[in-house]
Amino acid sequence: MTSTAFRNAVKLSHLCVERVVKPGDTVIDATCGNGHDTLFLARLVTGGQVLAFDISPRAIANTRLRLEQHGLSDRVGLYEENFRNLASYVTSPAGAIMFNLGYLPGAPRETATTAESSREAIEKAVHLLRPGGVMTIVCYPGHEGGLEEVRQVLIVTAELDQQDFEVLKVKFINQAHHPPLLVVVQRLEGGLR
Ligand SMILES: C[S@@+](CC[C@H](N)C(=O)[O-])C[C@H]1O[C@@H](n2cnc3c(N)ncnc32)[C@H](O)[C@@H]1O
C-alpha cells in the first residue's frame, strides 16, 4: 500500500509543485545538487523545460549523469551558475522554482548556500513566477549558518504582499534534532485586488 504520509520537507515540496505545474511549463531547480529534484521536475514537465543551476561543477556532473540514466536530458538546461543570476537565463515565467538549500551531500560544508546569497536569490526569483506558480524553499537550520539562513528566508518571504502572494511555513514539529522546514510561496492568479 502506498503511504500517504508527508514524511519530510522535500517530499512535501514535491507535492506542492505537482499540484500546480502544467504541461509546457518552464520550471526551475535553483540548486540541482545530486539531481533528485531536477529529475522530479523533468518527469513532470512533458512538453516544457527545466532550467537547473548549481555553483558546484560536481553537482552539475552528478545531475547530468542522473538525467542521462533516466533518458530525460533533452528537456533540461544545466547551468553552472550562482542562483543569484538565474533570472538572466529565464525567458518565460516559471510554473515552479525549487530551492533546496544547504550543502551538497558528501561535499565540504563550505559549499553550502549562505544566508546572504539565498536571500538575494529568493528576492529576485519570486518575480519570475507565473500567476499560480509556486516557489518551494527547503531550509536546513542544523548546519553552521543554517539558522541565520532560515531567518533571512523567513524575513524576505514574509515581506511579500499578501495581495499578490500566499506564503506558508511548514515545520515537522515532533521530529528530533533540527528537521528541515519548508517555505512555500504561491503567486496568486489575478491577485486579490
Ligand atoms: C541540499 S543541496 C541540493 C540538493 C538537490 N536539490 C538534489 O535534489 O539533490 C544544495 C546545493 O546548493 C548548491 N549551492 C550552494 N550555493 C549555491 C549558489 N549560490 N547558487 C547555486 N547553487 C548553490 C550546493 O552546491 C549544493 O549542491
The ligand as an ORCA input file, in Angstrom:
! r2SCAN-3c Opt
* xyz 0 1
  C      20.996     20.357     -0.500
  S      21.903     20.511     -1.993
  C      20.651     20.405     -3.231
  C      20.064     19.023     -3.394
  C      19.422     18.819     -4.751
  N      18.268     19.672     -4.964
  C      19.080     17.374     -5.032
  O      17.930     17.059     -5.347
  O      19.981     16.550     -4.959
  C      22.294     22.253     -2.059
  C      23.086     22.651     -3.312
  O      23.178     24.068     -3.347
  C      24.374     24.374     -4.066
  N      24.705     25.796     -3.877
  C      25.320     26.404     -2.825
  N      25.391     27.732     -3.027
  C      24.812     27.987     -4.242
  C      24.585     29.176     -5.008
  N      24.967     30.371     -4.552
  N      23.990     29.051     -6.220
  C      23.599     27.841     -6.689
  N      23.783     26.669     -6.007
  C      24.370     26.750     -4.788
  C      25.375     23.397     -3.498
  O      26.470     23.250     -4.372
  C      24.517     22.130     -3.366
  O      24.673     21.290     -4.485
*
